[in-house]
Amino acid sequence: MAKVIIFGVLDTAELAHYYLENDSDHEVVAFSVNREYITEESFRGLPLVAFEDVENIFSPAEYSFFAPMTGRNMNRNREAIYDQVKAKGYQFISYISSHATILDRKVIGDNCFILEDNTIQPFTTVGNNVVMWSGNHIGHHGQIKDHVFFTSHVVMSGHCVIESYSFFGVNSTIRDYMTIAQGTLVGMASAITKDTEEWGIYIGNPAKKVPGKKSFEAY
């Protein structure tokens, strides 16, 4: 059992606290955000500590971190906090719902937030700092790199490679043997039938690239 500090005080942090308290062996001991965002001394009945000082209060040798943030700025905001926490010497936990279907949990990296009703089939690996909201199907023999966000009811077929910083909208679909390039944004209900280009936005069925706009400009 790890004693855990959660980064954030918005919805995702509150949900992480609920899941960890009700569906894990971990103990949440505090929350942390950057000092400029602190307006109260506590959140959810636990201490709220300035991130700049957190290692002076909760030693990295004794406590772990969890930073399950949103996909804003194509997951790069979450990556920045992930890197800053690592630089302070902390280890990360991952949360994997007891109601997710994953036969080998060792294939999941750190700081992952995998909610209920996700199915991750055999021979697929999941990198670090990945979020999978409820109800996704992740096919076999695939590879999901770091800093990726799946919303809900996404279908990733077999033998796909998902490069870092990608984001998948609700009900999107990826055909088998696809390579999703770094920073790809797939819109809601869109179907990817061809490999994508870096930082592209894809919408429709079959999905087409939105011309003249980069994903980090949109989300």
Backbone bond lengths (Angstrom), bond angles and torsions (degrees), N, CA, C in turn:
res aa  C-N    CA-C-N  psi(-1)  N-CA   C-N-CA  omega(-1)  CA-C   N-CA-C  phi
1 M - - - 1.462 - - 1.517 109.79 -
2 A 1.325 117.09 130.05 1.459 122.26 178.25 1.524 109.78 -102.41
3 K 1.336 115.44 145.29 1.453 121.37 168.95 1.521 107.02 -91.15
4 V 1.340 116.18 125.14 1.464 121.11 -163.43 1.520 111.45 -121.76
5 I 1.333 115.10 138.87 1.461 123.46 168.82 1.522 107.09 -104.95
6 I 1.332 116.80 130.98 1.462 121.98 178.15 1.518 109.02 -99.88
7 F 1.325 116.50 132.26 1.463 120.47 174.99 1.527 108.61 -86.10
8 G 1.343 115.62 127.92 1.454 120.47 175.87 1.516 112.70 112.84
9 V 1.364 114.73 161.78 1.466 121.56 175.97 1.528 111.07 -139.43
10 L 1.312 116.98 15.40 1.464 120.64 178.49 1.524 109.35 -96.57
11 D 1.329 116.53 -167.67 1.464 121.08 -171.92 1.521 113.43 -55.39
12 T 1.337 116.87 -44.83 1.461 119.13 -175.52 1.523 111.20 -64.85
13 A 1.324 117.32 -38.41 1.464 120.73 176.93 1.521 110.99 -66.18
14 E 1.337 116.88 -40.67 1.467 120.58 178.66 1.529 110.70 -64.36
15 L 1.323 116.76 -41.33 1.462 120.31 176.13 1.528 111.27 -64.40
16 A 1.329 116.64 -41.89 1.465 119.61 178.69 1.519 110.68 -59.33
17 H 1.324 116.50 -42.96 1.465 120.94 177.70 1.526 110.18 -58.96
18 Y 1.314 116.96 -46.22 1.468 120.59 -179.40 1.533 111.04 -60.77
19 Y 1.324 116.23 -48.28 1.468 119.52 -178.15 1.531 111.40 -64.22
20 L 1.310 117.28 -43.63 1.462 119.60 -178.44 1.528 111.43 -65.67
21 E 1.332 115.96 -38.88 1.462 119.50 -179.17 1.526 112.35 -71.33
22 N 1.334 117.11 -30.75 1.464 120.50 -173.08 1.522 114.55 -106.40
23 D 1.331 117.70 -11.18 1.469 118.98 -174.13 1.530 110.99 -146.90
24 S 1.317 116.68 40.46 1.464 119.52 175.11 1.528 108.76 -161.05
25 D 1.316 115.20 169.82 1.455 121.03 175.09 1.522 112.36 -91.55
26 H 1.322 117.53 -0.30 1.454 121.12 -176.76 1.530 111.35 -80.35
27 E 1.322 115.03 152.48 1.458 121.58 176.50 1.526 109.00 -113.39
28 V 1.328 117.02 119.30 1.459 121.02 175.72 1.523 108.15 -81.72
29 V 1.339 116.69 125.70 1.466 120.91 -175.86 1.522 112.80 -111.33
30 A 1.338 118.70 -18.70 1.458 120.69 -176.57 1.530 109.54 -168.64
31 F 1.327 113.80 165.60 1.458 122.47 169.59 1.532 107.89 -117.09
32 S 1.342 115.37 158.48 1.460 119.56 179.93 1.521 110.17 -145.87
33 V 1.314 116.32 138.60 1.467 123.00 171.91 1.529 107.76 -142.62
34 N 1.311 116.10 169.25 1.465 119.18 175.24 1.530 109.95 -62.24
35 R 1.309 115.47 145.02 1.458 121.56 -172.28 1.528 112.98 -52.53
36 E 1.310 117.58 -37.62 1.469 120.19 -175.61 1.521 113.19 -64.72
37 Y 1.331 117.68 -16.42 1.468 120.96 -178.81 1.528 112.89 -100.88
38 I 1.306 118.06 2.49 1.463 120.72 -179.09 1.526 110.00 -84.84
39 T 1.328 116.22 121.08 1.464 122.55 175.65 1.522 112.25 -120.55
40 E 1.331 116.80 -12.01 1.463 122.48 178.61 1.525 108.52 -132.95
41 E 1.320 116.23 165.05 1.460 120.83 179.52 1.526 112.59 -88.69
42 S 1.347 116.79 -12.17 1.458 119.69 -177.07 1.520 110.31 -146.88
43 F 1.337 114.61 163.49 1.464 122.34 175.56 1.517 107.09 -146.50
44 R 1.318 116.21 131.64 1.462 121.81 -177.18 1.535 111.76 53.69
45 G 1.328 116.33 33.97 1.446 121.11 177.68 1.509 115.73 77.40
46 L 1.343 116.98 8.95 1.464 121.77 -178.53 1.530 109.67 -120.74
47 P 1.338 117.53 156.98 1.469 119.68 179.68 1.528 111.93 -58.61
48 L 1.338 115.18 142.42 1.460 122.27 173.67 1.519 107.02 -112.84
49 V 1.337 115.46 114.86 1.460 122.24 -168.55 1.527 109.90 -114.34
50 A 1.316 116.48 139.25 1.468 120.86 175.13 1.523 109.71 -62.58
51 F 1.319 115.92 129.69 1.458 120.04 -177.89 1.524 111.59 -60.66
52 E 1.315 116.53 -32.71 1.463 120.46 -178.99 1.538 111.84 -60.53
53 D 1.350 117.05 -25.97 1.465 121.20 -175.04 1.519 113.37 -113.66
54 V 1.325 118.38 2.72 1.465 120.16 -166.29 1.520 112.92 -60.44
55 E 1.321 118.39 -36.27 1.466 120.16 -176.79 1.530 112.31 -70.66
56 N 1.332 116.84 -17.70 1.460 120.33 176.70 1.528 112.04 -80.15
57 I 1.325 116.38 -17.19 1.463 121.64 -178.64 1.528 110.99 -105.51
58 F 1.324 115.61 -41.31 1.467 121.73 -179.57 1.532 107.93 -122.14
59 S 1.304 115.83 102.44 1.463 121.09 -174.13 1.529 111.72 -62.61
60 P 1.342 117.57 134.99 1.476 120.21 175.29 1.521 113.40 -59.90
61 A 1.319 117.87 -18.79 1.465 120.79 178.19 1.525 111.82 -75.20
62 E 1.331 117.11 -18.70 1.461 120.88 -174.23 1.523 113.85 -118.72
63 Y 1.313 117.64 -17.68 1.463 121.00 -174.40 1.528 110.49 -127.20
64 S 1.327 115.19 152.63 1.462 122.22 176.44 1.523 109.34 -113.34
65 F 1.334 115.49 171.01 1.464 120.80 -178.22 1.528 110.17 -123.46
66 F 1.342 114.53 157.45 1.457 122.05 171.81 1.520 107.23 -143.20
67 A 1.334 117.48 125.30 1.470 122.13 -176.36 1.525 109.62 -129.62
68 P 1.344 117.55 75.52 1.467 121.43 -175.01 1.522 112.21 -88.73
69 M 1.306 118.40 66.37 1.462 122.53 -173.67 1.530 111.79 -83.03
70 T 1.326 115.97 171.96 1.460 122.00 179.62 1.535 110.96 -71.55
71 G 1.333 115.70 -179.04 1.460 121.26 -179.12 1.514 114.37 -92.66
72 R 1.328 118.45 14.82 1.466 121.56 -177.04 1.533 111.92 -53.50
73 N 1.346 113.47 146.24 1.468 121.04 -178.98 1.527 109.89 58.79
74 M 1.346 114.37 39.05 1.467 122.10 179.34 1.528 111.78 51.45
75 N 1.340 114.32 47.97 1.465 123.75 175.32 1.527 114.00 71.41
76 R 1.311 117.38 2.31 1.466 119.02 -175.83 1.522 112.30 -78.48
77 N 1.341 118.16 -24.94 1.467 119.22 172.86 1.529 110.07 -65.34
78 R 1.337 115.20 -42.84 1.460 119.46 178.78 1.525 110.81 -66.65
79 E 1.313 117.01 -37.57 1.465 120.70 176.86 1.525 111.03 -61.68
80 A 1.346 117.53 -40.92 1.461 120.66 -178.14 1.529 110.75 -61.84
81 I 1.329 116.92 -44.00 1.460 119.89 178.16 1.518 110.51 -67.19
82 Y 1.320 116.84 -40.68 1.472 121.15 176.99 1.532 110.17 -54.93
83 D 1.319 116.54 -47.16 1.465 120.38 -178.98 1.526 111.48 -66.75
84 Q 1.324 117.77 -38.59 1.460 120.97 -179.55 1.527 111.34 -67.26
85 V 1.331 116.74 -38.92 1.470 120.25 177.30 1.524 110.07 -65.23
86 K 1.337 116.76 -43.49 1.463 120.36 177.24 1.532 111.22 -59.57
87 A 1.334 115.65 -39.93 1.460 119.70 -178.44 1.524 112.22 -65.14
88 K 1.316 117.44 -24.56 1.457 121.73 176.83 1.529 111.87 -81.32
89 G 1.327 116.92 -6.13 1.452 120.45 175.60 1.514 115.92 95.72
90 Y 1.335 117.82 8.27 1.457 120.89 -179.17 1.527 112.05 -82.39
91 Q 1.317 115.38 150.46 1.452 122.75 166.22 1.529 108.21 -92.22
92 F 1.329 116.06 150.96 1.456 121.55 175.77 1.523 110.81 -101.94
93 I 1.325 115.86 147.55 1.450 120.73 164.12 1.519 108.42 -95.56
94 S 1.324 116.59 168.18 1.464 123.07 164.51 1.518 108.07 -121.05
95 Y 1.317 116.07 149.98 1.467 120.60 171.41 1.514 108.25 -108.26
96 I 1.327 116.52 123.58 1.463 123.18 174.68 1.518 106.73 -123.59
97 S 1.302 116.97 116.98 1.459 121.07 -176.84 1.524 111.40 -56.56
98 S 1.320 115.42 141.69 1.466 119.71 173.60 1.521 111.65 -67.54
99 H 1.338 116.69 -12.52 1.463 122.03 178.61 1.532 112.04 -100.83
100 A 1.323 116.87 12.18 1.467 121.52 171.36 1.525 108.83 -94.11
101 T 1.333 115.51 151.40 1.465 120.69 -179.31 1.518 108.93 -103.50
102 I 1.337 115.44 99.24 1.459 122.63 -179.92 1.518 106.16 -140.40
103 L 1.306 117.17 112.17 1.455 119.32 -174.25 1.519 112.82 -77.00
104 D 1.328 117.90 -28.64 1.456 121.52 -179.70 1.524 108.71 -128.24
105 R 1.317 116.61 98.04 1.460 120.62 -175.66 1.524 112.81 -74.28
106 K 1.310 117.44 -9.45 1.466 120.21 178.45 1.523 112.03 -70.29
107 V 1.344 118.60 -13.11 1.463 120.57 179.86 1.526 111.93 -81.94
108 I 1.343 117.58 -2.23 1.454 122.13 -177.40 1.523 109.26 -97.10
109 G 1.345 117.41 132.20 1.459 121.73 179.76 1.516 113.08 -75.99
110 D 1.341 116.68 -164.93 1.462 119.80 -178.71 1.527 111.67 -94.80
111 N 1.324 114.13 161.17 1.465 123.38 -176.57 1.526 112.62 54.23
112 C 1.317 117.18 37.55 1.463 121.67 174.15 1.520 109.56 -96.30
113 F 1.325 116.03 145.40 1.468 123.48 -178.99 1.521 106.53 -124.56
114 I 1.329 116.19 98.94 1.470 121.79 -173.10 1.516 108.19 -117.18
115 L 1.318 116.20 110.30 1.457 121.68 -171.91 1.525 112.05 -89.21
116 E 1.315 114.98 -174.84 1.455 122.02 -172.18 1.532 112.31 -64.34
117 D 1.335 113.90 151.75 1.471 123.67 173.41 1.519 114.38 67.43
118 N 1.317 118.14 16.59 1.461 120.08 167.58 1.526 109.10 -79.80
119 T 1.322 115.85 137.70 1.462 121.46 171.86 1.518 108.26 -115.25
120 I 1.327 115.76 120.20 1.462 121.13 175.39 1.519 107.21 -115.41
121 Q 1.328 115.77 111.63 1.454 120.30 -173.92 1.531 111.69 -77.56
122 P 1.333 116.80 165.21 1.460 120.61 -176.94 1.529 113.60 -60.04
123 F 1.331 114.22 152.96 1.465 124.86 174.58 1.527 113.11 69.43
124 T 1.320 116.83 19.91 1.461 121.40 171.05 1.521 108.50 -113.21
125 T 1.336 115.93 135.57 1.458 121.12 179.55 1.525 110.14 -110.63
126 V 1.321 114.96 150.22 1.464 122.17 -178.84 1.516 108.06 -123.94
127 G 1.318 117.07 126.74 1.461 121.74 -176.34 1.510 113.45 -75.12
128 N 1.317 115.98 -158.71 1.462 122.55 -179.24 1.525 111.08 -90.61
129 N 1.352 114.14 150.04 1.464 120.31 170.58 1.527 111.87 63.95
130 V 1.326 115.37 42.00 1.469 122.51 -179.18 1.526 109.14 -107.52
131 V 1.326 116.53 136.73 1.471 122.43 175.79 1.520 108.75 -112.25
132 M 1.335 115.99 131.36 1.467 122.43 171.61 1.516 107.38 -127.14
133 W 1.323 116.30 106.49 1.451 120.13 177.49 1.533 108.49 -69.35
134 S 1.304 119.03 -170.24 1.465 121.11 -168.47 1.527 112.97 -72.33
135 G 1.335 115.60 141.15 1.453 121.50 161.53 1.511 117.78 80.92
136 N 1.322 119.53 33.70 1.463 121.61 178.28 1.528 111.57 -96.43
137 H 1.335 115.58 151.51 1.461 121.38 171.76 1.521 108.14 -109.14
138 I 1.329 115.56 117.32 1.468 121.95 -178.81 1.523 106.98 -111.85
139 G 1.327 115.89 112.54 1.459 121.49 -171.28 1.519 114.24 -74.12
140 H 1.308 114.16 172.64 1.465 123.59 -172.80 1.532 112.65 -76.87
141 H 1.332 115.35 159.76 1.464 123.90 174.72 1.535 112.92 53.30
142 G 1.323 115.84 40.31 1.461 120.38 179.34 1.514 112.24 -114.71
143 Q 1.317 114.99 177.67 1.463 121.00 178.30 1.520 108.81 -143.20
144 I 1.322 115.63 123.48 1.456 122.27 176.76 1.520 107.20 -112.50
145 K 1.322 116.32 119.28 1.460 120.84 -176.53 1.538 110.36 -80.56
146 D 1.340 116.88 -170.70 1.466 122.02 -175.28 1.532 112.02 -74.95
147 H 1.345 115.49 156.03 1.472 124.07 168.67 1.534 111.84 60.75
148 V 1.320 115.85 51.30 1.468 122.84 179.99 1.520 108.79 -116.31
149 F 1.346 117.27 150.84 1.457 121.69 -179.61 1.533 109.62 -131.65
150 F 1.341 115.76 119.51 1.457 122.43 169.63 1.529 107.36 -103.71
151 T 1.327 117.81 128.06 1.460 119.43 175.26 1.533 108.20 -77.04
152 S 1.343 119.48 -117.26 1.467 120.50 -178.89 1.524 111.24 -126.46
153 H 1.331 114.56 148.90 1.471 122.97 175.66 1.525 112.22 58.38
154 V 1.303 115.29 38.46 1.462 121.86 172.45 1.526 107.89 -88.64
155 V 1.324 116.09 138.21 1.466 121.25 174.70 1.518 108.58 -112.06
156 M 1.326 115.64 115.75 1.460 122.05 171.83 1.520 106.90 -106.19
157 S 1.310 117.33 113.41 1.459 120.81 -177.65 1.532 110.98 -75.06
158 G 1.304 116.64 178.20 1.453 121.31 -173.65 1.516 114.35 -67.88
159 H 1.329 115.96 154.78 1.461 124.42 173.18 1.529 113.49 62.71
160 C 1.332 117.59 31.28 1.467 120.59 178.09 1.535 110.31 -96.41
161 V 1.324 115.23 150.78 1.461 122.38 172.50 1.519 107.53 -117.35
162 I 1.329 115.83 123.00 1.464 121.58 179.85 1.520 107.65 -110.21
163 E 1.317 116.45 110.91 1.457 119.97 -178.63 1.541 110.68 -77.64
164 S 1.319 115.44 165.91 1.458 122.30 -173.75 1.531 112.67 -59.66
165 Y 1.339 114.32 153.33 1.464 125.70 173.96 1.524 113.73 72.50
166 S 1.314 118.99 9.37 1.459 120.33 -179.71 1.527 110.75 -77.19
167 F 1.345 115.19 155.53 1.464 122.45 -178.29 1.526 108.34 -139.18
168 F 1.345 115.18 132.50 1.464 120.82 -176.69 1.522 110.45 -120.28
169 G 1.343 116.59 121.49 1.449 121.52 178.63 1.522 112.59 -74.75
170 V 1.317 115.69 166.66 1.466 122.75 -177.47 1.530 110.95 -56.60
171 N 1.338 114.72 134.89 1.472 122.69 175.37 1.527 113.52 66.99
172 S 1.317 118.21 19.43 1.461 119.62 174.98 1.527 110.21 -79.71
173 T 1.345 115.41 159.47 1.461 121.64 -173.75 1.520 109.65 -136.43
174 I 1.336 116.00 137.64 1.460 121.44 177.21 1.516 108.37 -119.96
175 R 1.308 116.53 120.29 1.463 121.75 178.29 1.531 110.98 -64.12
176 D 1.332 116.05 157.25 1.462 120.25 -179.68 1.532 111.58 -64.03
177 Y 1.332 114.62 151.17 1.468 124.92 178.18 1.533 113.34 65.66
178 M 1.312 119.00 21.43 1.461 121.66 177.74 1.532 110.68 -86.31
179 T 1.346 115.69 149.55 1.455 122.67 168.07 1.524 107.61 -111.97
180 I 1.324 115.24 117.97 1.463 121.36 178.88 1.520 107.37 -96.15
181 A 1.317 116.26 112.89 1.462 121.67 -171.44 1.526 111.37 -69.63
182 Q 1.313 114.61 160.68 1.460 122.01 179.80 1.528 111.14 -50.20
183 G 1.347 115.16 132.57 1.457 120.11 173.52 1.507 115.47 73.13
184 T 1.325 118.31 19.15 1.464 120.75 178.75 1.528 110.28 -73.58
185 L 1.326 116.75 133.86 1.457 123.14 172.91 1.524 108.25 -110.10
186 V 1.336 116.10 117.24 1.470 121.97 179.59 1.523 107.79 -105.55
187 G 1.340 116.62 120.49 1.453 121.22 -176.27 1.519 113.15 -72.53
188 M 1.325 115.66 167.25 1.460 121.67 179.46 1.524 111.23 -55.86
189 A 1.336 115.44 136.70 1.468 123.23 173.98 1.527 112.64 61.48
190 S 1.313 117.65 19.70 1.461 121.29 178.71 1.525 110.15 -90.79
191 A 1.336 115.66 149.11 1.468 121.61 -177.19 1.518 109.87 -119.64
192 I 1.339 115.72 116.19 1.459 120.96 -179.87 1.526 109.23 -88.02
193 T 1.325 116.72 118.42 1.462 121.92 -179.48 1.519 112.67 -118.03
194 K 1.354 116.65 -2.60 1.461 121.70 176.71 1.523 108.25 -139.13
195 D 1.338 116.19 156.27 1.463 120.03 176.36 1.533 109.92 -56.23
196 T 1.327 116.09 148.54 1.465 120.02 -177.66 1.527 111.23 -102.00
197 E 1.329 115.02 172.35 1.460 122.39 177.97 1.523 109.60 -108.65
198 E 1.336 116.53 151.84 1.460 121.13 -175.89 1.527 111.87 -57.41
199 W 1.331 114.67 135.27 1.458 125.01 175.77 1.527 112.64 59.47
200 G 1.330 116.19 25.82 1.450 120.73 177.52 1.522 111.98 -87.35
201 I 1.338 115.59 157.44 1.467 123.63 173.98 1.516 107.49 -111.72
202 Y 1.343 116.36 128.82 1.459 121.14 -175.55 1.523 109.90 -125.61
203 I 1.343 115.96 127.50 1.455 121.05 178.80 1.517 109.47 -137.24
204 G 1.344 115.14 154.02 1.463 120.85 174.88 1.508 113.03 102.02
205 N 1.325 114.98 175.93 1.469 122.62 -179.60 1.532 108.71 -140.75
206 P 1.358 116.18 103.96 1.469 127.34 -1.30 1.530 111.34 -70.04
207 A 1.306 115.52 152.09 1.463 120.20 -174.61 1.520 111.21 -70.64
208 K 1.333 114.76 141.29 1.457 121.74 174.97 1.524 108.58 -124.51
209 K 1.317 115.35 148.92 1.458 120.47 -179.18 1.523 110.70 -73.45
210 V 1.327 116.15 134.79 1.458 121.51 175.24 1.527 107.86 -74.62
211 P 1.318 118.92 120.89 1.471 119.81 -175.32 1.522 112.20 -73.77
212 G 1.337 114.72 145.93 1.450 121.89 168.36 1.514 115.98 72.45
213 K 1.345 118.60 15.52 1.456 119.69 -178.94 1.508 110.09 -141.86
214 K 1.329 117.02 136.92 1.446 122.95 178.80 1.534 110.11 -95.88
215 S 1.334 115.60 151.24 1.464 119.80 -176.56 1.523 112.53 -61.26
216 F 1.347 117.96 -37.12 1.452 119.94 -178.40 1.521 112.20 -71.35
217 E 1.333 117.36 -11.70 1.448 121.17 174.27 1.534 111.67 -83.82
218 A 1.333 115.54 -19.31 1.460 121.03 -176.57 1.514 113.39 -100.25
219 Y 1.348 116.41 -30.57 1.467 119.14 -175.29 1.527 109.44 -146.02
